[in-house]
Amino acid sequence: MLHNSNPDAMCDTTIEHALHSGRQRFVILGMSDAPHPYFIPEAVEAIARGRVFSGGLRHREIVHTLLPQGAEWIDITVPLDDVFEQYRAHEEIVVFASGDPLFFGFANTVMNRLPDAEVVVFPAFNSLQMLAHAMRLPYHDMRIVSLTGRPWHEFDRALIERTQKIGLLTDREHTPATIARRMLDYGYTDYTMSVGTQMGNPKEQKLDTLSLREATEREFGRPNCVILTTNNRNMPYRAPMGLSETDFMPLDGRVKMITKKPFRLVSLSCLDLHHASSFWDVGFCTGSVSIEAKLNFPHLHVAAFEIRPEGAALMQENSRRFGAPGIDCRIGDFLDADVTDLMPPDAVFIGGHGGKLVEIIAKVHRSMTAGGLLVFNSVSEESRALFLAAIEACGMKLLSSMRLMADANNPIDVLQARKQD
């Protein structure tokens, strides 16, 4: 949006500059779903002057009567490569977009794909703003998450961080009902859900405020958006550093098959997860390291690997016990795992190796980012020697080796290595 003591004059100046710049031009008009949306005079002038227009099918149905005779229309459909190929033939294109085109909107797409193009934006209220207005809800402190064609990651992060007010853009997969079920599954029950349907359409607009349980049993019209609120101003952070191993469901009742709290905390500190984006836990067993990492570093993309099939149920149960959604659990031999779809890890913990430590470290080294950190807890001189030989073969540098003992258990060496730049 353009800010000036005389915004109309500024809009006129910007459009005039775009018209004479010699670069491809996009005039992007935000609009609501109202049958007769309001456009400011400068936007109306752009429509009257335009010859090539573009937008979604819904936009075309609404604005077709406003277009000049002989106008050409380019539908915005996937794949977008085809759309932008059609754009190449035109000097100026007027695009209709929902709400504010700079709010997870099409203006961002144009500027990313065509950084040299001239872009003029006339925004309207976005759907979450209109929902907040209908609720009479101040939204300056609302955290916005788009689930439209995106994974759960940022929503999971908002939940783990106990965000008080969350605005969600939905799609056909991430519906209000699936969102509510995910929250209940992981114990985030202290929220109320407000769903806005067809916001901006005076005849069809609808607001529903209901409990999460009620939301799981409802179907809502589309398009819709969601605002989650809580009255619990003192919601405790779910993850104190150092989760008790007795709170985890163990593997086959074997309580010793878990990384003990002291070793887990030292290992996590050696991984420097504050500065990591992607973390791999190889041989997760009960999931204690992955879960502790996710809860204390919610920004992380966590992938956890376990060869034993029963690991899937363990990870599901324990991640729900502690409220840690979003861990990518992968069952099978790590050496056979296809990891090409994962972010290269900045940090890796090896919790189990099945006698294949050297091979696992070689694969980790190939995958991880330059400067990435590797941590391994050695329970014997033999595994320590294998670790040192493996990192030397890969050209990694040993940063630290700490020998720790908990209770009457055997000492464990926490080994930390770094991939060279």
Secondary structure, DSSP 8 states (H G I E B T S, - for coil): ----SSHHHHHHHHHHHHHTSSS-EEEEEEE-S-SS----HHHHHHHHH-SEEEE-HHHHHHHGGGS-TT-EEEE--SSHHHHHHHHTT-SEEEEEEES-TTSSSHHHHHHHH-TTSEEEEE----HHHHHHHHHT---TT-EEEE-TT--SHHHHHHHHTT-SEEEEE--SSS-HHHHHHHHHHTT--S-EEEEEESTT-TTT-EEEEEEHHHHHT----SSEEEEEE-S-TT---S--SS--GGGS--BTTBTTSS--HHHHHHHHHHHTGGG-SEEEEES-TT-HHHHHHHHH-TT-EEEEEESSTTHHHHHHHHHHHHT-TT-EEEES-GGG---TTS---SEEEE---TT-HHHHHHHHHHHS-TT-EEEEEE-SHHHHHHHHHHHHHHT-EEEEEEEE--TTS--EEEEEEE---
